[in-house]
Every structure is written in C-alpha cells, then in structure tokens.
Amino acid sequence: MSWFKQLFNKEPKAPVIDLTKRFDLLGRVGRGTMSKVWRARDTNTGKTVAVKVLDKEKTKQFEARFAGLNKPTEGEVAVQLKHPNIVTTFEHGVTKDGEQVLVMEFIEGVGLSYLIDTQNETMQEHRVNLMVQLGDAIDYFHRSHWIHRDICPPNVLVDRSQRVKMIDFGLVVPDTPDFRRPGNRTGKANYMAPELMKRQKTDQRIDIFSYAVTCYEMYTKQLPWKPGETIEMMVRHLNQPPKDIRELVNDINPKIADAIMRGLAQSPDDRWKTVGDMVAAIRKAT
C-alpha cells in the first residue's frame, strides 16, 4: 500500500508531452464527457497506442470538488493499475497547453454497450465469462484502495479474444474517509447507487450496485427500472424495487439471478460486502 500513500505526495510537476512531435494522430476513436481519445503511432517506439486528452476546464471543475484533499489525477491512478482486465497506461503528463494526457495500450475490439445492444453471438456465448472478468477487474481495483464511481458499459471494452478491459478512471477517488463523505454526486444517473443520489456517505458498495446494473443489462438489454435522463427523474424511482430479472429472462441460472438482484439492493447493507463475493457466487453458479 506504500505506493498508494505516495500518490498523496505528488511530484511538483507532471512531465510535458508534446503531442504533435511525439505522436502521429491517426484518427479519433472516442470522446467522453471530459476527454477525447485518438488512435496514434508513438514515434518513440513505433507502436500503436491510444492517446487520451482530458478537457482542461471540465477536469479542473471536477477536481475542485476535492479542494484541499490532494486528490490523485486520473493519470496518477491509471499508471498504477496492473491487471489483465484493465487497460494498461504506459505514462501520463500534460500537453503544452496544460491538458492532462494519458498514453495507453490500444484495444482492438468493441464496446460492451455494443454487445448489449446487439446481443450477438459473442454476448450469448461469453456473457457469464465477461461478467466474471469485469468483476475481477473491479475486485482488483477495490483491493488497490480505490472507488471507481462510474462502472457502466460505456467504460468497458471487449477485445477480439473476448477479454474485458476497463478503460476510464476519470471519476475515481481513493477509498479513504475524506473521499467517502456525503455530498459529491458523480457518475451516470442510471447506474448510480441510491445512497450516492441521496448525497449520503458512500463506499465501494456504490460500485457493486453499478456492476449489478451492468450485469442485469447484459442479460436483459434494459435497465432494472424505467431509465431517466436526469438525476431528478431517477430520484423518483429510488423507492421502487428493481424489476426481477427472472421476469425478463426465464432461463437464467437462478443463482446468478440471485447474485445480480442482491447487488441491486437499495440499502448498501443488503448488498454483497465485496464485489469479490458477488463474483465468487457467479463463478460457483456455473
């Protein structure tokens, strides 16, 4: 855990990465609410990589929520993560314009959202395996003392070998008392745990809820309740239990159904204690 503590003693200045000199930007491959991603050739190594550039103002606004807490940046978090189901970040720094930038492995594959929408052969044949891989990645993430806060299909890729890759860490915070305090509501509304919506104290169990919503969607192609475009709309559904997945998928393994529905419990105390426990239950069911 020493490296985790060291993150709070930041280096005085991140290295400058000159995008135009260092990389041949071959084309845009993604755009998030706070970033842009390019497929690029690294002129230093000749390798194809993904270059992620964070929006300067939006990143500044988000990090301002944690003023005085010395929150690690996305790059500082990402370069520490070493797991087969998490995208590898080779380095991080800032552009000449002061934008945070991450240099990552380039994943040849499709988004989990695409597999959910199409319910194609890959999803039908590998669904449980994909769920387990994603759960393993989150378990490693939690054991590394982080809270993700944005587990959802758009933040997951599946490569050509059906290997899951978590790709986004923009809303991550350390799993420490200062960052579990009530009040900071971030993430996508349809995947937010009730306690996060209510601005109550949070912990890693908000990720268990989001993971369960994602698993539910992988089976049903829909959310456990009527979706909402705004947090206010979602609040209306806080007191409504999620629709039982068995009503939508008649042939689902009952133990897997139980695992997912427990992860969707309104109260964090009624959910799995750890995502590792939930993944173990899914593994045992199969």
N, C-alpha and C positions, 0 to 999 in steps of 0.2 A: 504493500500500500504506500510505500515511500514515494513512488513516482506521482501518486495521486496527490499527496501533500505538497509535492514540489510544484505542482501546477499553480498553487496559490502564491508562489514566489516567482512571479513572471519575469522573463527576460526583459530588459529595459526596452528593446525594440525588436519587432519582427523583421526578418530579412526581406529585402526588396526583390521582387521577381518582375523582371521586365518581360511582359507577355509577348510583345511584338518581336523582340530579339530572340527570346528563348524558345518560342513555340511557333509552329505553323498551324494556325487555327483552321481546321478542315471543314468545320460546319457545326452549327448549333444542334445539340441533341436533347436539350431540356431547359425548362425555365420554371422556377418556383416563384413563390410569393416574395422571396427575399434573395434570389440568386439567378444566375444564368450559367449554363454548362455547355462547354464546347468539347467536341472530339478534336484532338490535337496531336501533332507529332512533336515530341520533345527533341530539339536539335542537339541536346547534350548526349542523349542515349540512342536516338533513332526510334524509340518505342512510341507506340500509340497510347495516349493517356486521355483521361478526362480532366479538364481544367474547369474548376468551379469558381466563379467570381461572385462575391456577396455584394448586394446592394448596400452602398455605404450608409445612406440615411436610414433605411429600414433596420439595418443591423444596429446602428447607433441607438435608435429608438428602443429596440428590444433590450439591448444591454443596459440601457438607462434604468430599466425596471429593477436592476440589481445593483444600483449605485452603492458603493461602499463595501460590497461583498467580494470584490475582486474575482468575478466570475470568469472561468476559463473561456476562451473563444472556441468557436466550432473547430478550427484547425488544431488547437491545442488538445482538444478532446480526441479528434479523429485520428491523429498520428499515433496515439497510444493503443488503439484498438487492433488487436491481432487475433482474428477468428475467421475460419473458412466461410462463414455466412455473413460477414461484414466486409464491405468494400475496403480495400487497402488504400490508405492515404500515405503517399510517399513523402510529402513535405507540405509546408504551408508558409505563408508570408503575406506581404501586402504588395499591391501594384504601385507604380509610380504615382498614381492618383490617390493612394491611401485606401484602396479597396482590399478587403481580405480575400485571399485566394488560396485554394487547395488544389494540389496535384494528386490525382487518384488513378487507380487502375481503371482501364476502360472495359466495361462489361458488354459483351455481345449477347444480347438477349432481349427479353420483353418485360414489360411491367406486370406486376401482379394484378393490377387493375384490369389489364387487357385479358388476362386469363380468367378473371372473374366474369367479365362481360361476355366473353365468348364461350366459356365452359367447354373448351375444346378438349382434344384427346389428352394433352399434357395435364390439364386440370383433373380430368376424370380418372386418369391412371396414377397420378402422383400427388393427389390432393393431401392425403394424410402425411406423406413424406415432406411436402412443402410446409405444412403446418408445423411439423416437428422441427424442421430446420430453422424456421423463423423463431420458434420458441426457444431453441438452443441459443440463437444469437441474442435474444433478449435476456435470457438467463445469464449468459456471459457478461452482457452489458451491466446487468444489475449487480453481479458479483464483483464487477470492477468499480462499483460505488457510484453509479450514475442513475438518473431518472430521465427517460427519453422524452416523454411528454408529447410525442407526435407519431405513435405507431399507427400506421394505416397503409392500405395497399399502394397509394402513390409513392410511398417511400421504400418500396421493395421491388427489386428486380429479380428475374429468374433467368439464368444463363442457358446456353444451349445444352448443357449437361444436367439440366433441372436442378441446379444449385441455387439456393436462395442467397441474395445479397442485400443486406440493409444498406441504404445509401445516403441518408440525410440525418444530420445531427445538429441542425440549426437551433432547436429549442431545448437542447439538453442542458440540464443543471446537475451539479453534484448532489449526491444523496446525503445531505447534511442538514442539521436542524435549521440553519438560516434559510435554506432553499426549500424547506418543506412548509414554511409559514403560509398562512392563508392569504388569499388576495390576488395572486398572479394567475390569471386565466389565459392560457395559451394552448394552441393546438387547433385541430379541426373539430367543429362542433359535433358532427355526427359520431365521433369516436371519443368524445370527452366523457370521463367518468363523472357521475353526479356530484361528488364532493368537489371536483375541480370547477364545475359550473357554478356551484353554490359559493365558491371562493372560500372553502374551508381548508383546513390543514390537509396536505397531501403527502403521499409517499410513493414507493414503487408500485403500489397496487393500482394506481391510475393506468399504468402500462399494461397490467394484467387485464383490465377492463377493455382497453383498446385492442389488445391482442385477441380477446374473445370476440369482439365485434368483427374483427378481420376474419377470424376462423368461421364465424357464422355466415359472413358474406361469401366466403369461399365455397360453402355448401349451397347457399340459397340464392345467390346473386342479388340479395337485397339486405337491408339493414333490419335489426330486430324490432324496429318501430318505424313509423312514418318519418321520413327524413325531413330535416329542416334546413333552410338556407342561412338562418341566423341563430345565434345563441339564444335569443329571446324565444324563438319558435321551439327550440329544443327544450327549454326550461318547462314548457307546457307538458312535456312527456316524462318529466322526472318521476312523477308518481304513478306512471303506468308501467306495469311489468312488461318485459320484452316478450314478443310472441314466441312461444315454444318452438324450437327448431324442428321438433318431431312432427309438427303440424304441416311443415313445408317439405320435409324430406322423410318419406315413410320408411325408407330402407337404411337410414343412418344407424350406425352402431350405437346402441343405447348408452354405452359407457362414454363414448365420445360426445354424444349429445349432453350427457350429464356434466362432462368436463367443461363444455362450452357455456352451458347455462349457468353453472356455478361461477364462471369467470365474469358473467354479466350481472351478478348480484348488485342491487342498488347500494347496499352498505359494504364498504371495503372489508369489514369484519366477517362478512358472509362469503367472500371470495376465497380463492386459493391464497395461502400465506405467501407463496412464492410462485413465480412463473415456472420454475423448475418442477414444482409439484404438479402443476397442470400438465406440463409436457410429459411427465412420467406417467400420469393417468392415461394420456392419449396413447403413449407407447404400449402400455400394458393392455389396453383395449384391443390392440392389433397384434 
